[in-house]
Amino acid sequence: MASASLRLSLWAPRVCYTVRTIGNWKCLSAMWPDIPYEPWRETCSALHLYSQIVGKYRLARTPWVNHSWHATLYVNARGLTTSIIPDGAVGVEIAFDLLDHAIIGATTEGRRAGFPLGPMSVAEFHKRFLDLIGELGGTAQFDGRPNEVPNPVPFRDDRQTRPYDSDAVTRLFRAIVAIKGVLSRFRTAYIGKVSPVHLFWGSFDLAVTRFSGRRAPLHPGGIPGLPDDVTREAYSHEVSSAGFWPGGGAANFPAFYSYAYPVPNGFADAQLAPEEAYFDQSLGEFLLPYEAVRKSNEPEAMLITFLQSTYSAAADLGGWDRKALECPIGEPLRPRPLDSDRLQGLQRAT
């Protein structure tokens, strides 16, 4: 692995950034914070459910986009955002401010409202959020049940007070910023169909997905808490998907993951890098513990290696047309060069 050739500290309030050049990957790297899952498990669970409440409002108001991309959340400079949601005659944006710990709502008509994040029940958050949408002039109507969580309780009935560890939440945000930077750079090296880097509030993971362009076999469905028609539409085409989740469920530690659908023969036995990555049989996907990346001398390089290695296994074993789908890594102010065959075809045509 090439060592960093440039280190330039850029100080901003409450965080130090480092610019690194690693091979062909130039990454803006935040200090990768320690985010062990167990100490903030209950806060993480609460934040997950709060994101579902906000996400379900977006889901109820936004026209469907392939693979449920219309319902996700996005990383912004202070936390997570819905982007603008069409709600009648106005546009509404809801943001999780994970630095000052508040829910902030704003409309295209200039209205603003919000409430602080802190220890509370899911039912209390749900009520405050409904009041917030009403104050903004929006439509406070959406499905009131959690998805993709064990033993789901309707939001309005979940009255157990949940803790709120603000320091852990901010550290998660710092980690997500660093991770998003790497996923975004990885995304640029693909000319085929590729998703945004976005957060799915159902499973509470930050993800990016590449597509082969071919249809996939009908997904069998059966994912707990997720309607089969949603699952089947999401996996209508062949994918190699990778991302990060902070812990919970089958992996009670923060980890990066990578999987393919359909799973090509030999995928689980593929030889991957880095050596800390492994195939989890119960999940059916590759995992790389976040802690291994955090402790690495070159965390971005390790994560990029995992992303590229697992994608290559899925694409090669699945028979993807990699030459037609891949492209050079994107660089600022530098248009993607056309390949020589296409250039010659254009020259002959003119």
KAGINOR-V519666 format. One record per backbone hydrogen bond with DSSP energy under -1.0 kcal/mol. CO is the residue of the C=O (numbers start at 1). NH is the residue of the N-H. If there is no record, write none. Layout:
BEGIN
co: [CO:CO]
nh: [NH:NH]
END
This chain:
BEGIN
co: [8:10:12:15:16:17:18:20:21:22:25:27:29:37:38:40:41:42:43:44:45:46:47:48:49:50:51:52:53:54:55:56:58:65:66:68:73:74:78:79:80:81:85:87:90:91:92:93:94:95:96:96:97:101:102:103:104:105:106:107:111:113:115:120:121:122:123:124:125:126:127:128:129:130:131:132:133:134:139:144:154:155:157:158:162:164:165:166:167:168:169:170:171:172:173:174:175:176:177:178:179:180:181:182:183:186:189:193:198:199:200:200:205:206:207:208:209:210:214:223:227:228:229:230:231:233:236:238:239:240:241:242:243:244:245:248:251:251:254:255:256:257:258:259:261:264:267:274:278:280:280:285:286:287:288:289:290:291:298:299:300:301:302:303:304:305:306:307:308:309:310:311:312:313:314:315:320:321:322:325:325:331:339:340:341:342:343:344:345:346]
nh: [19:17:15:12:31:10:29:27:5:25:22:20:18:40:41:44:45:46:47:48:49:50:51:52:53:54:55:56:57:58:59:60:62:68:69:71:199:81:98:76:96:74:92:90:87:108:85:106:82:104:80:98:102:117:97:115:95:113:93:110:107:105:103:162:125:126:127:128:129:130:131:132:133:134:135:136:138:137:141:155:157:158:159:123:120:166:169:170:171:172:173:174:175:176:177:178:179:180:181:182:183:184:185:186:187:189:327:211:207:73:204:205:200:244:198:242:195:240:238:226:231:232:233:234:235:236:216:212:261:210:259:208:257:206:255:251:248:253:290:245:288:243:286:241:239:267:270:277:287:284:285:280:258:278:256:293:294:295:302:303:304:305:306:307:308:309:310:311:312:313:314:315:316:317:318:320:322:325:326:191:192:334:343:344:345:346:347:348:349:350]
END
